[in-house]
Amino acid sequence: MSAPRLDINLDHLRHNAAALVSRLARSGISVTAVTKATLGSVPVAHAFLAGGVTALGDSRIENLEHMRGAGIDAPMVLIRSPMLSQCDRVVAHADISLNTEVDVLDRLSDAAVRAGRVHRVVLMVELGDLREGIMPADLPAIAAHASRLPALAMVGVGANQACQSGSTPDDDAMAELGALATAIEATLGVALPIVSGGNSANLHWAGTTQHVGRVNNLRLGESLLLGRDPLDRSAIVGLETDAITLVGEVIEAKTKPSQPWGQIAETAFGVAPPARDCGPAARVIVAVGRQDVDPAGLTPPAGFTILGASSDHLVLAAPGSAPVVGAEIRFGVDYSALLRAMTSPFVARRFIGDAVDPSD
């Protein structure tokens, strides 16, 4: 198959989903699998659902529409606050959306009335990471407003941490979220069945706390896809960390000096050349670049070192037995590299494993 490409092992993704669903179920926590890093991939969604997740979440309504169009009827959650301009589409294709703004709630209500359906909303609370979220002091008033809107059902509260500022989920933050849910229920006389504590960064907390409180849902992406903890990128015990790899093709293999010569200026991307002269060494160029992937998020095979990248070329120092032109080199990817590679129209995808749905 052509390169560059992402090799996606669906059996490994199903295994990761099943393992985390089982672990979290012991604490009464369900899993919403986040598909945004795979552009709403239908085969990936099927693998996650086969692993037992209860819902699919995505930040782009386009991805939810794509999965709906492919016949996936699982509950779907828009995990980024809806744009005002997309509220009609959100109501049409998302069962639940995560919200922070009164104007958006009003527009969703209007869209739901026109569509003749009830749209469910979760109110997101700011717990210190300073990305999205209603300030806790403002939550009661916004919750009261949401509860009065026609064709809108307020079904829960949620939070997000360890994304924008690295604020780590802990017992205090999760207890605050649960207390806010309980206070809203008591004040407004409503039931909030969903308390969505956060993302993959919550796994360490969920696995070590003595009391999860009211948190009963997590939105997991990186841990399912890459088998790693976003707090420190360490491998999660029992999960597959190679479910997705990037494969590139060698287009040049030569021995070259380790230092450039001539008058030296800035590189195309402002990266300084190596400071130490290591003498002539084997180098290879792989046909993938910054337009396709985040080079800083790639892990090369043992013995290889990434020396630099331009728009279209990835330059590596090779071991003594350098690969020949036409050979393929496989790289591990982190979340940043995966996001960019999935978005690139020049990176193909190959799905591997028995979890491939024959209708995909």
N, C-alpha and C positions, 0 to 999 in steps of 0.2 A: 504494500500500500504506500501511497505517497507520503512524503515528509516535507515539512514538519507536521507532526500529528500528536494528538493526545490519545494514549491508550487508556481506556477506562474499563476497569475490571468490575463488572456489575455484581459478580458473586462476592467480591470483597466489600462493596458498598452495602449489599444486603446483610452481610455478616456484621459490619459495623453498626448498622441500624438495629439489628436484632439484639446485639450485645448491649447497646445503650438503652434500648427500650426495656429490656429485661432488668438491668441494674436500677433504672430510675423508677420502674413500676413498684419496686419494693418500698419506695418512699411515697407512693401515690402520685408520681409525676409522669405526665404524658409527654410525648415528643412530637413537636411540629418540625418536620424536615424542611430545611431552607434550601431551595433550588437555585437561588440567584446566581451563584458562581458557575452554574452550568447552563445558564440562559434558559432555564425552564426545560431542561432536557427530559423528554418523555421516557426514554429507557432508564435514566437515573431515577426519575419519579417512581416508575414501576418497581425498581429495586428497593427503594426506601419503603414503599408501601408493602412489599413482600416481607420486609424486615419488621413490620408491625407498627410503623408510625401512624398516628391518628389523623394527621393533617399535613398539608403541604403549604409552605410559606415562601413568598417571593416579594422582592422590593419593587418589581416592575409589573405593571398591569399587563404589559405585552406578553410577559412570560406566562402569567396565569391564563390569558386568553389562548396562548399556544397550547397549553396543556389541556384546557377545556376543549379546544377544537380537536384534540387527538382522542377525545372520549374519556379522559380521566374524570371520574365523578367523585373523587375524595373531597372532603372539606378543604377549602383553599383560603389562605389568609394573606392579605396585602400587608406586609410588615413595615413598609414605609408610609408615613402619613400621606394620604391621597392629595394629589394636585387638584385645585379647584376645577381646572379644565378637564379633568378625567373622572369626575365623580359619577357621571352616568355609566361609564365603562366599569368603574369599581363596583357599583351596585349590580351590574349585569353579570359580572364574572367572579367576584370575590364574595365568599360567604361572610367573612369578617374582615374588618380593617382596623389598624392601630392608629389612633388619633390623638392630636394635641391641640387643635385649633377650633374655636367655636364656629368660625365662618365655614370651615370644612364640614363640620357636623351639620350645620344648617343646609348646606348644599347637598350633602348625602341624603338628608331627610327629604328634601324636595325631589331628588332623583328617585328615591325609593317609592315615594307617593306616586310619581308618574309611571313607574314600572309596575306598580301594584304588588310590591313585595316588601318584606321586612329585611332591613340590612342590620347586621350585628356589629357593634363597635366595642373595642377595648380602649380605655383611656390610658395613655402612657404617662408615667410619673418620672420626674427628674430626681435621681438619687445620687447625683454627684459627678457623673461622667461628662456632663455639659454638652450632650448631643441633643436628641429629642426628648421632650418630656414636660409635662405640666408641673409647675412648682407645687409642692405639697400643700402649701397654704391656699392655693387657688383651686385645688382639686374639688372641694365640696361644691363650690358655686358652678363649676363647669359640669360636674356630674349631675347636679340638679337641673341644669339647662338641658343636657342630653336626655335625661329621663322624661322630659316633657315633649320632646320632638316626635311628631308622627312618623310612623313607618321605620322608626329606629329603635333598636333594642340594645341597651347598654348591658353587656354581658361580663365585663371584667375590667381589671386593671393590669398593667404590665410595666416593666422597666427594662432598661438596657444599660449595661455597664461594660467597661473595659474595651470600648471602641474608640471614642474620640480622645479621651484623656487618660485612660488606663485605670480608672477608679474600679477597684476590685470588689466583686460581690462578696458579702459576708453576712453573718448572722444579723447584725444590726440593720443593714439595708433591707434584707429580706423580711425581717420582723416589721420594719416600718411599712413596707409594701402591704403586708398582710393586715396590719392595723388600719391602714387607710381603707382597704376593702371592707373590713368589718364596720368601720365608722360610717361609710357610705350606705351600707346595707341598713344599719340601724336608723340613720337619719331619714333616708328616702323610702324605706320599706321595700327595697328591691333585693333580689338575689343576684350575686355576682359569682357564677360558677367557674370563671376563669381567673386565676392569678398567675400570670405568665412572668416568671422571675427573671428571664434574660436569655442569654445565648450560650454557646459552648464554653464561655469563660466561667459559667456557673457550675460546671461539672465538678471542679475540685471542692467547692462549697457543698454541693449536694452529696458528695461522697464522704465528707468528713464531719458534717454537722450532726449534732445529736437531735435536732428538731427542725424539720423543713417548714414548719408552720403551715401557712395557708398556700404556699407556692405549690401549684399542681400542674405546671406546664413549663417546658423550656423549648426555645426555638434554636435548633441545632443545625449548623452548617459545616464549619471547618472540622469539627470532630468526626462527623460522619464521612466527609469526603477524604480527609487526610489522616485521620486517626491521631490527631495531635491536640494538645491543650493550648488554646490561644494565649494563656497567661505567660507561658514560657516556651511554647512550641515543643515541649517534651512529648514523646510518644505516650499514648494512653495504653496502659497494660491491657492486652487482650484484643486490641484493634489492629487492623491492617493499615500500615502507613504508606503502602505503595499501590493503592487502588487506582491512582491516576498518575501517569508519568508522561513526560514530554520526550518525543523521539525526533532527533534531527539528523540530517544527512551531511556527511563530510563532502565539501566541494573543493578543498585544497588541503594538501598534506606536504609540508616542506620543513627543512631545517633552516632556521633563520637566527640572526643575532637576537639577543634579549633586549638590546637598547636601540632606539631609533637613531638616525643620524641626520645631519643637516640642521638648519635653524628650526628650533622647536617652538611652536605656538600652542594655543589651546586645541584640544581635540574637538571633534564634532559635538560632543556632549560634555565638554569641560572637565574631563577626567585626566589627571596627571599621568604621564608615562611612568613605568617602573623606575625606581631610584637606583636599584642595584644591578650591576652588570653580571649576569650569570653565565655569559658565554653562549655560543650557539646551542640551540635546543630544538627538538621536534615541536612543530606547531601544526595545529589543524584549524580549519575554519569550517564552522557548521552553518548551514543556510537557515538561520533564524536570527532575528535581531530585536531591537527595542520596539519595533512596530508590532511585533508578535507576542512578546513576553517581557516580564520584568527580569532582567538578567540577575539581579541581586537575589531573586527568589529561587534560583536554580541550584541544585546540588549535582555536580558532575560525578561520573563513576570514579572509583578509587584510582589514584594515580594521575588523574587529570586535574588541571587548575584553570579556572576561567580567568583569562588575562584582560578581557575587555569586550565591549560590544558596541556596534554602531547600529544604524537603523535596520540593516539586513544581514549583518555578519556577527557571529559569536566566535571569538578567538580563544583557543585553549592551548595551554602547554600540555603536550602529550607525553606519556611514558616512553620508554625505550622502543617498544614495539608499537609505533603509532599506527592508527587505522589508515586504510587506504581510501582514496577518493571513491565515493559511492557507499562507504560503510555507514551504518547507523550508530548513533550514540544516544543512550537513554539517560535522562535527567530526572531527578526528583524535583517536585515543585512545592513551593509554599503557597499560601492563600493568594498573595499578590500576583505571583507568576501564573497561577491557575486562572484568576479573573481575567488577566490580559490575554492569555492564550485562548481562552474560550471566546473572547470577544473578537479576536482577529479572524478576518475572512480567509486568511492564508494558512491557518492551522486546521488540518483535518481532524476528524475524530473517528476512532475505531472502538467499538464496543466488544468486550470480551466476556465470555462466561455463560453459564446455563441460565442466568437470570435475564438474558436478553428476551424481551417479549417478541414473539414471531410476527406480531402485527406492526411493530415499529419500523 
